[in-house]
Amino acid sequence: MTMNNNDKAVVRVATAQFFSGTDVAENLQLVVHYMREAAAVGAALLVTPENSNRVRDYADRDECFAKSEPLDGAFITGVSAAAAELGIMVALGVDVRGEQSPDVHIASVLIDATGEILHVHHKTVFWDYEYTLFTPGTKEIEVIDTRIGKVGQLLCADGIVPEVPRILALKGAEILVNSLNSRGPDEMRVHEPLRAIENHVWHVAANTVGGPADGYPWTGGSQVISPLGDILANAGETEEGMVWADITPSTSHPKRLRDIGDLGVFRRPDLYGELVADIGDHVVADMYGPVPDGTEPRPVRVATLQTSWYHSTEWTLARAVAQVGYAKVRGAQLGVFPELFIHRSGSIAEDPAAAAELSASALAALQAASAEHGVWTVVSLVEQAGENFYSTAHLISDLGEIAAAYRKVHLSEDERAWATPGDEFVVAETPIGRIGLMIGNEIWLPEISRILALRGAEIIAHPADWDRLEAPTQAATERTEENRVHLVSTARTDNPAGYGSQIVVADRFIPGQPIAVMRYPTAYTSRTGFEENIFLDLDLVDSHSKVQGYHLDPLATRQPNLYDVLVADQEGHPE
């Protein structure tokens, strides 16, 4: 451990990717080989893939138990001995026997540089087939104070869902160590960098790579990621090997999200009670699992009505009204406008009252257009109520009536200069489906889309103003993947990311799908900078297919009894 110019402790961390076969002794030597390589470059920590002990070729749970490792067995004790010899910490992915047969836990064993086992984390969320062989972990999710900083452990599918990384971050983790055994392209591209960004934490991920040529290969992509989402090292997707990088664990605090501010202020745990309710106590409980065969489709044609302030307010409003008419011509039933599109970017704080007056006239014009053309619209505007101003998304019916209104709950530091936060999430029951509403940078908070999904949303309408490229390519994609709900994001044409509008589809699981499609939802995008719209037919039934395979349902497999910290205030007290 060294110090940088800002007196921050610098730690060198390494991640190795390889394929473990059926010979456990040989696999032990492979792990020790990479430990020696990591020690040789001065790394204080090595992360290895999930089930580094052995490939999973088990016929059933009994065979899995027989061929998995006891904590005091030769594989783990061998790694511990090497850790003590080399003076290096290891986050070891290993399948560990439970207290009784046939229970086996997918585990991350955190071993100190003295060889002592510091903590064993049991994976809480499984990838599909794993439910047929292993027992999900039910232990408290803990952060371990170590010689290199505060470490949180997770394993692969623990990061497909948002809860485990968020809990670790809220409990003070500075470094996430993630052992994976994944064949999905989404891990390297979405889950790993996003969990770093949205929790402002370092993330060291190690994935299996390669494998027998008669099957879909494990995809590697082991990497070291900063709290800002910067990739400091990546091992690629095809070859075995090790990469390393220097990190500063203490810079994971304070947890400030770019262009948003303090994560603790941005979150609203006082409104997150549904996250700790029993999994059967939600509207979505009727949607768990696969869609029954023979279910009739429920098509809805949606449109992204992409625009923003351009030339003049009068021109912008005229174009918005015309967009509703064009949506009707294209057969759209629901159109979504961008975030605060009628206003010049950054202008609202100068005079919120004038912005609210302009918004009120725009709302009336768009209500009339919705009624004239028989199109439902979502319109993001400034709302004034008494002395307070809100960033509000209005759901306008095809009769021109306000069917629902959502006052943005989560506000950035800039928004707090003029807006008051709302205090209620909204899912509206309509003739064209259950529509949830969220606005702008709330895409960075997994809590809101999770709550909308728990309330049974079939479409989430999202007026957007992308603040960085990762907002659409990672965060928006993840919100559909972790909730299996259609997401319609319409972006301002002048958004800072320079990226167009996007619709992410809740792809229904179909036996025989490529692994990539099972995991990584389809996204449709438009170009930006001008009025290019997406018109797409969505089947609401797809949002009722909550499985990513035969067994993994990312909502039904949640363990809310482990999630109390999600509803605690910044001092750790329940709200």
Buried (B, 14 or more C-beta within 10 A) or exposed (E): EEEEEEEBBBBBBBBBBBBBBEEBEEBBEBBBBBBBBBBEEBBBBBBBBBBBBBBBEBEEBEBBBEBBBEBEBEBBBBBBEBBBBBEBBBBBBBBBBBEEEBBBBBBBBBBBBEBEBBBBBBBBBBBBEBBEBBBBBEEEBBBBEBBBBBBBBBBBBBBBBBBBBBBBBBBBBBBBBBBBBBBBBBBBBBBBBBBBBBBBBBBBBBBBBBBEEEEEBBBBBBBBBBBBBEBBBBBBBEEBBBBBBBBBBBBBEEBBBBBBBBBBBBBBBEBBEBBBEEBEEBBBBEBBBBBEEEEEEBEBBBBBBBBBBBEEBEEBBEBBBBBBEBBBEEEBBBBBBBBBBBBBBEEBBEEBEEBBEBBBEBBEBBBBBBBBBEBBBBBBBBBBEEEEBBBBBBBBBBEBEEBBBBBBBBBBEBBBEBBBBBEEBBBBEBEBBBBBBBBBBBBBBBBBBBBBBBBBBBBBBBBBBBBBEBBBBBBBBBBBBBBBBBBBBBBBBBBBBEBBBBBBBBBBBEEEBEBEBBBBBEBBBBEBEEBBBBBBEBBBBBBBBBBBBEBBBBBBBBBBEBBBBBBBEEEEEEE
